[in-house]
Amino acid sequence: MGKFTAEEIQIAKAVDLVDLAEQIGIPLKRKGRFYQAVGMDSVMIFNRSSWCRFSQGVGGSTIDFLEYFRNMDFVEAVKYLL
């Protein structure tokens, strides 16, 4: 099963990224309005829903976060988030 509805993808993207990061073992520290990954100064989480790793020029949604930090493909990431 690899097909998801647009609604399912929106639900997956709406997962709180701060909670997700801590759940998969990436500790965070609050920096003003943002969160920064401990030990990875260039990783920032904005609005609890998007992220960027400035040193690598990557970022995006919760789905992209799992693809990047847990080496999941799109289907695995969406299933994990749902």
C-alpha distances in whole Angstrom, upper triangle without the diagonal:
4,6,8,12,15,16,13,14,18,17,16,19,21,21,25,25,28,26,23,26,28,25,24,27,29,32,33,37,38,39,41,38,36,34,35,33,35,36,34,37,35,32,32,30,31,31,29,26,26,28,29,31,34,35,32,31,28,26,24,22,20,17,19,21,19,18,22,23,20,19,15,13,12,8,10,13,11,10,13,15,13
4,6,10,13,14,12,12,15,16,14,16,19,19,23,23,26,25,22,24,26,24,23,26,27,30,31,35,35,37,38,36,33,32,32,31,33,34,32,34,32,29,30,28,29,29,26,23,23,25,26,28,31,32,29,28,24,23,21,19,18,14,16,19,16,15,19,21,18,17,13,11,9,6,9,11,9,9,13,14,13
4,7,10,12,10,10,13,14,13,16,18,19,23,23,26,26,23,25,28,25,24,28,29,32,32,35,36,37,38,35,33,32,33,32,35,36,34,35,33,30,30,28,28,28,26,23,23,25,27,28,31,33,30,28,25,23,21,18,18,15,17,20,18,17,21,23,21,19,16,13,10,8,11,13,10,10,14,14,13
4,7,8,6,7,10,11,10,12,15,16,20,20,24,23,20,23,26,23,23,27,27,30,30,33,33,35,36,32,30,30,31,30,33,34,32,34,32,28,28,25,26,25,23,20,21,23,25,27,30,32,29,28,24,22,19,16,15,13,16,18,17,17,20,22,20,20,16,14,10,8,11,12,8,9,13,12,10
4,5,5,6,9,10,11,13,14,16,20,21,24,24,22,24,27,25,25,29,29,31,31,34,34,35,36,32,30,30,32,31,35,36,34,35,33,30,29,26,26,24,23,20,21,23,26,28,31,33,31,29,25,23,19,17,17,15,17,20,19,19,22,24,23,23,19,17,13,12,15,14,11,12,15,14,12
4,5,5,6,9,10,11,12,15,18,19,23,23,21,23,26,25,25,28,28,30,30,32,32,33,33,29,28,28,30,30,33,35,32,33,31,28,27,24,23,22,21,17,18,21,24,26,29,31,29,27,23,21,17,15,15,13,16,19,19,19,22,24,23,23,20,17,14,13,16,15,11,14,16,14,13
4,5,5,6,9,10,10,13,16,18,22,21,19,23,25,23,24,27,27,29,29,31,30,32,32,28,27,27,29,29,33,35,32,33,31,28,26,23,22,21,19,16,18,21,24,27,30,32,30,28,25,22,18,15,15,14,17,19,19,20,23,24,23,24,21,19,15,15,17,15,12,13,15,13,11
4,5,5,6,9,10,11,15,16,20,19,17,20,22,21,21,25,25,27,27,30,29,31,31,28,26,26,28,27,31,32,30,32,30,26,25,22,22,21,19,16,18,20,23,26,29,31,29,27,23,21,17,14,13,12,15,17,16,17,20,21,20,21,17,16,13,11,13,12,8,9,12,10,7
4,5,5,6,9,10,14,15,18,18,16,18,21,20,20,23,23,25,25,28,27,29,29,26,24,24,25,25,28,30,28,29,27,23,22,20,19,18,17,14,15,17,20,22,25,27,25,23,20,17,14,11,10,9,12,14,14,14,17,19,18,18,15,14,10,10,12,10,7,10,11,9,9
4,5,5,6,9,12,14,17,17,16,18,21,20,20,24,23,25,24,26,26,27,27,24,22,22,24,24,28,30,28,28,26,23,21,18,17,16,15,11,13,16,19,22,25,27,26,24,20,17,13,10,10,10,13,15,15,16,19,20,20,21,18,17,13,14,15,13,10,12,14,10,10
4,5,5,7,10,12,16,15,14,17,19,18,19,22,22,23,23,25,25,27,27,24,22,22,24,24,27,29,27,28,27,23,22,18,18,16,14,12,14,17,20,23,26,29,27,25,22,18,15,11,10,11,14,15,15,17,19,20,19,21,18,17,14,14,15,12,9,11,12,8,7
4,5,6,9,10,14,13,11,14,16,15,15,19,19,21,21,23,23,25,26,23,21,20,22,21,24,26,24,26,24,21,20,16,17,16,13,11,12,15,18,20,23,26,24,23,19,16,13,9,7,7,11,11,11,13,16,16,16,17,14,14,11,11,11,8,6,8,8,5,6
4,6,8,9,12,13,11,13,16,16,16,19,18,20,19,22,21,23,23,20,18,18,19,19,23,25,23,24,22,18,17,14,13,12,11,7,9,12,15,18,21,23,21,20,16,13,10,6,5,6,9,10,11,13,15,16,16,17,15,15,12,13,13,10,8,11,11,8,10
4,6,8,11,11,11,14,16,15,17,19,19,20,19,21,20,22,22,18,17,17,19,20,23,26,24,24,23,19,17,14,13,11,9,7,10,13,16,20,22,25,24,22,19,15,12,9,8,10,12,13,14,16,17,18,18,20,18,18,15,16,16,13,11,13,13,9,10
4,6,9,8,7,11,13,12,13,16,16,17,16,19,18,21,21,18,17,16,18,18,21,23,22,23,22,18,16,13,13,12,9,7,10,13,16,19,22,25,23,22,19,16,13,9,7,9,12,11,12,15,16,16,16,18,16,17,15,16,15,12,10,12,11,7,9
4,6,5,6,9,10,11,13,15,14,14,13,15,15,17,18,15,13,12,15,15,18,21,20,20,20,16,14,10,11,9,6,6,9,11,15,18,20,23,23,22,19,15,13,10,8,11,13,12,13,16,17,16,17,19,18,19,18,19,18,14,14,15,13,10,12
4,5,5,6,9,10,11,12,11,12,11,13,13,15,16,14,11,10,12,12,15,17,16,17,16,12,11,7,9,9,5,5,7,8,12,14,17,19,19,18,15,12,11,8,6,10,11,8,10,13,13,12,14,16,16,18,16,18,17,13,13,16,13,10,13
4,5,5,6,9,10,11,9,9,8,10,10,13,14,12,10,8,10,10,12,16,15,15,16,12,10,7,9,9,6,8,10,10,13,15,18,20,20,20,17,14,13,12,10,13,14,11,13,16,15,14,15,18,18,20,20,21,19,16,17,18,15,13,16
4,6,5,6,9,10,10,10,10,12,13,16,17,16,14,11,13,12,14,18,17,18,19,15,14,11,13,12,8,10,12,13,16,18,21,23,23,23,20,17,16,13,11,14,15,12,13,16,17,14,15,18,18,20,20,20,18,15,16,17,14,11,14
4,5,5,6,9,9,10,11,14,15,18,20,18,15,12,14,12,15,17,16,18,18,14,14,11,13,13,10,10,12,12,15,16,20,21,21,21,18,15,14,11,8,10,12,9,9,13,13,11,12,15,14,17,16,17,15,12,13,14,10,9,12
4,5,5,6,5,7,8,11,13,15,18,17,13,10,10,9,11,13,13,15,15,11,11,9,13,14,10,11,11,10,13,13,17,18,18,19,16,13,13,12,9,12,12,8,9,12,12,9,11,14,14,17,17,19,16,13,15,16,13,12,15
4,5,5,5,5,7,10,13,16,18,17,15,11,12,10,11,13,14,16,17,13,13,12,15,16,12,14,15,14,16,16,20,21,21,22,19,17,17,15,13,15,16,12,12,16,15,12,13,17,17,20,20,21,19,16,18,18,15,14,17
4,6,7,9,11,14,16,19,22,21,18,15,15,13,14,16,17,19,20,16,16,15,17,18,14,15,16,16,18,19,22,23,23,24,21,18,18,16,12,14,16,12,11,15,15,12,12,16,15,18,19,19,16,14,15,15,12,11,14
4,6,9,11,15,17,20,23,22,19,15,15,12,13,15,15,18,18,15,16,15,18,19,15,16,16,15,17,17,21,21,20,22,19,17,17,15,12,13,14,11,9,12,12,9,8,12,12,16,17,17,14,12,15,15,11,12,15
4,6,9,13,16,19,22,21,18,15,14,10,11,12,13,16,17,14,15,15,18,20,16,17,18,16,17,17,20,20,20,22,19,18,19,18,15,16,16,13,12,15,14,10,10,14,15,19,20,21,18,16,18,19,15,15,19
4,6,10,13,15,19,18,15,11,10,7,7,9,9,12,13,10,12,12,15,17,14,15,15,13,14,13,17,17,17,19,17,15,16,16,13,15,15,11,11,14,13,9,11,14,16,19,20,22,19,16,19,20,16,16,20
4,7,10,13,16,16,13,10,9,6,6,9,10,12,14,11,12,12,15,17,14,16,16,14,15,15,18,18,19,21,19,17,18,18,16,18,18,14,15,18,16,13,15,18,19,23,23,25,22,20,22,23,19,19,22
4,7,9,12,13,10,6,5,4,5,9,10,10,12,10,9,9,12,14,12,14,14,12,14,14,16,17,19,19,18,16,17,17,15,18,18,14,16,19,17,14,16,20,21,24,24,26,24,21,22,24,21,19,23
4,6,10,11,9,6,5,6,6,10,11,10,12,11,10,10,12,14,13,16,16,14,15,15,17,18,20,21,20,18,19,19,18,21,21,17,19,22,20,17,20,23,25,27,27,29,27,24,26,27,24,23,26
4,6,7,6,4,6,9,10,13,13,12,14,12,10,9,11,12,11,15,15,14,15,16,17,19,21,21,20,18,19,19,18,22,21,18,21,23,21,20,22,25,26,29,28,30,29,25,26,28,25,23,26
4,6,5,5,7,10,11,14,13,11,12,12,9,10,10,12,13,16,15,14,14,15,16,18,20,20,20,18,19,20,20,23,22,19,22,25,22,21,24,27,28,30,30,32,31,27,28,30,28,26,29
4,6,8,10,13,15,17,17,14,15,14,11,11,11,11,13,16,16,15,16,17,18,20,22,22,22,20,20,21,21,25,24,21,24,27,25,24,27,29,30,32,31,34,32,29,30,32,29,27,30
4,7,10,14,16,19,17,15,15,14,10,9,8,8,10,13,13,13,14,17,17,20,22,21,20,18,18,18,18,22,21,19,22,25,23,22,25,28,28,30,29,31,30,26,27,29,27,24,27
4,7,10,13,15,14,12,12,10,7,6,5,7,8,11,10,10,11,13,14,17,18,18,17,14,15,15,16,19,18,16,19,21,20,19,22,24,25,27,26,28,27,23,24,27,24,22,25
4,7,9,12,11,10,11,8,6,5,7,9,8,11,11,9,11,12,14,16,17,17,16,14,15,15,14,18,17,14,17,19,18,16,19,22,23,25,24,27,25,22,23,25,22,20,23
4,6,9,8,6,8,6,5,6,9,12,11,13,12,10,10,10,11,13,15,16,15,13,15,16,15,18,17,14,16,19,16,15,18,20,22,24,24,27,25,22,24,26,23,21,25
4,6,5,6,8,6,7,8,12,14,13,14,13,10,11,10,12,13,14,16,14,13,15,16,15,17,16,12,14,17,14,12,15,18,19,22,23,25,23,20,22,24,21,20,24
4,6,7,10,9,10,12,15,18,16,18,17,14,14,13,14,15,16,18,17,17,19,19,18,21,19,16,17,19,17,14,17,20,22,25,26,28,25,23,25,27,23,23,26
4,6,9,9,12,14,18,20,19,20,19,16,15,12,14,13,15,17,17,17,20,21,20,22,20,17,18,20,16,14,17,19,22,25,26,29,26,24,27,28,25,25,28
4,6,6,9,12,15,18,17,18,16,13,11,8,10,9,11,14,13,14,17,18,18,19,17,14,16,17,14,12,15,17,20,23,24,26,24,22,25,26,24,23,27
4,6,8,11,14,18,17,18,16,12,11,9,9,9,12,13,14,14,17,19,19,21,19,16,18,20,16,15,18,20,23,25,26,29,27,24,27,29,26,25,29
4,6,10,13,16,16,17,14,10,8,5,5,6,8,10,10,11,14,16,17,19,16,14,17,18,14,14,17,19,21,23,24,27,26,23,25,28,25,24,28
4,7,10,14,13,13,11,7,6,4,7,8,9,10,9,9,11,13,13,16,13,11,14,15,12,11,15,16,18,20,21,24,22,19,21,24,22,20,24
4,7,10,10,11,9,6,5,6,8,11,12,12,11,9,11,12,13,16,14,11,15,16,14,13,17,19,20,22,22,24,23,20,21,24,22,20,23
4,7,6,7,6,4,7,9,11,14,15,14,12,9,10,10,10,14,12,10,13,16,14,13,16,19,19,21,20,23,22,18,19,22,19,17,20
4,5,6,5,6,8,11,13,16,17,15,14,11,10,10,11,15,14,13,16,18,17,17,20,21,22,23,21,24,23,20,20,23,21,19,21
4,5,7,9,12,15,16,20,20,19,17,13,12,11,12,15,16,14,17,20,19,19,21,23,23,24,22,24,24,20,20,23,21,18,20
4,6,8,12,15,17,20,20,19,17,13,11,10,10,13,14,12,15,17,17,16,19,21,20,22,20,22,21,17,17,20,18,15,17
4,7,11,14,16,19,19,17,15,11,9,6,7,10,11,10,13,15,15,15,17,19,18,19,17,19,19,15,15,18,16,13,15
4,7,11,13,16,15,14,11,7,5,5,7,10,9,9,12,14,13,14,16,18,17,18,16,19,19,15,15,19,17,15,17
4,7,9,12,12,11,8,5,5,7,8,11,9,7,11,13,11,12,15,16,17,18,17,20,19,16,17,20,18,16,19
4,6,9,9,7,6,4,7,9,11,13,10,9,13,13,11,12,15,16,17,18,18,21,21,17,19,22,21,19,22
4,6,6,6,5,6,9,12,13,15,11,10,13,13,10,11,14,15,17,19,19,22,21,19,21,24,22,21,24
4,5,5,7,8,12,15,16,18,14,14,17,17,13,14,18,19,21,22,22,26,25,22,24,27,25,24,28
4,6,8,11,14,17,19,20,16,15,18,17,14,14,18,18,21,22,23,27,26,23,26,28,27,26,30
4,6,9,12,16,17,17,14,13,16,14,11,12,16,15,18,19,20,24,23,21,23,26,24,24,28
4,7,10,14,16,16,13,13,16,15,12,14,17,17,19,19,19,23,23,20,23,26,25,24,27
4,7,11,13,13,9,9,12,11,9,11,14,14,15,16,16,19,19,17,19,22,21,20,23
4,7,9,10,7,7,11,10,9,11,14,14,15,15,15,18,18,15,16,20,18,17,20
4,7,8,6,7,10,10,10,12,14,15,14,14,13,16,17,13,14,18,17,15,18
4,5,5,6,9,10,11,12,14,14,14,14,12,14,14,11,11,15,14,11,14
4,5,5,6,9,10,10,11,13,12,12,11,13,12,8,9,12,10,8,11
4,5,5,6,9,10,10,11,9,9,7,9,9,6,6,10,9,8,11
4,5,5,6,8,10,10,9,9,8,11,11,8,10,13,12,11,14
4,5,5,6,8,9,9,11,10,13,12,9,11,14,12,11,15
4,5,5,5,7,6,8,9,11,9,6,9,11,9,9,13
4,6,6,5,4,6,7,10,9,7,10,12,11,12,15
4,6,5,7,9,10,14,12,10,13,16,14,14,18
4,6,8,11,13,15,13,11,14,16,13,14,18
4,5,9,11,13,10,9,13,13,11,13,16
4,7,10,12,9,9,13,14,12,14,17
4,7,8,6,6,9,10,9,12,14
4,6,5,6,9,10,11,12,14
4,6,5,6,9,10,11,12
4,5,5,6,9,10,11
4,6,5,6,9,10
4,5,5,6,9
4,5,5,6
4,5,5
4,6
4
